[in-house]
Amino acid sequence: MPPAHVEDIEIIRQALGKTLDEMRNVSSELILFEIDNLSLADSVRMAARRHARKTGRPVRCDAGDVAAADVHGQLKTCFYRFTQEGLDRASHYRDGL
């Protein structure tokens, strides 16, 4: 095999490796087993903490007196994702993206 093809194959291999790593990261965040035992307020606070860690920007999260009632895991996941998306969009808006 000519050397140029070997280089191309290596570039493709590296790109596929990075893509696989990214897919693993995304899929590991899809199901949030760790919020099952958290309150609704704590799951929203977790989203805020993770965003702050990811972006390096402080996030003030005042969940107030969010109902302490036991809510279904899917509903907590919805609130978590809603918070996560809102913070991501606000962050992009702030950055002018």
Backbone hydrogen bonds, N-H to C=O, Kabsch-Sander energy under -0.5 kcal/mol:
donor,donor_aa,acceptor,acceptor_aa,energy
5,H,2,P,-0.9
6,V,2,P,-1.4
7,E,3,P,-2.1
8,D,4,A,-2.1
9,I,5,H,-2.6
10,E,6,V,-2.0
11,I,7,E,-2.3
12,I,8,D,-2.5
13,R,9,I,-2.6
14,Q,10,E,-2.4
15,A,11,I,-2.3
16,L,12,I,-2.6
17,G,13,R,-2.2
18,K,14,Q,-2.4
19,T,15,A,-2.4
20,L,16,L,-2.5
21,D,17,G,-2.1
22,E,18,K,-2.4
23,M,19,T,-2.5
24,R,20,L,-2.3
25,N,21,D,-2.2
26,V,22,E,-2.6
27,S,23,M,-2.7
28,S,24,R,-2.0
29,E,25,N,-0.9
29,E,26,V,-0.9
30,L,26,V,-0.6
30,L,27,S,-0.7
31,I,27,S,-0.7
32,L,30,L,-0.6
33,F,31,I,-0.9
35,I,32,L,-1.7
36,D,33,F,-1.5
38,L,35,I,-1.6
43,S,39,S,-2.1
44,V,40,L,-1.8
45,R,41,A,-2.4
46,M,42,D,-2.1
47,A,43,S,-1.6
48,A,44,V,-2.0
49,R,45,R,-2.7
50,R,46,M,-2.6
51,H,47,A,-2.1
52,A,48,A,-2.4
53,R,49,R,-2.4
54,K,50,R,-2.6
55,T,51,H,-2.8
56,G,52,A,-2.2
61,C,59,V,-0.6
62,D,60,R,-0.5
63,A,61,C,-0.7
66,V,63,A,-1.0
71,V,69,A,-0.7
75,L,72,H,-0.7
76,K,72,H,-2.0
77,T,73,G,-2.4
78,C,74,Q,-2.0
79,F,75,L,-2.4
80,Y,76,K,-2.7
81,R,77,T,-2.9
82,F,78,C,-2.7
83,T,79,F,-2.5
84,Q,80,Y,-2.9
85,E,81,R,-2.9
86,G,82,F,-2.4
87,L,83,T,-2.6
88,D,84,Q,-2.4
89,R,85,E,-2.7
90,A,86,G,-2.5
91,S,87,L,-2.3
92,H,88,D,-2.3
93,Y,89,R,-2.7
94,R,90,A,-2.4
95,D,91,S,-1.7
96,G,92,H,-0.6
96,G,93,Y,-1.0
97,L,92,H,-2.8
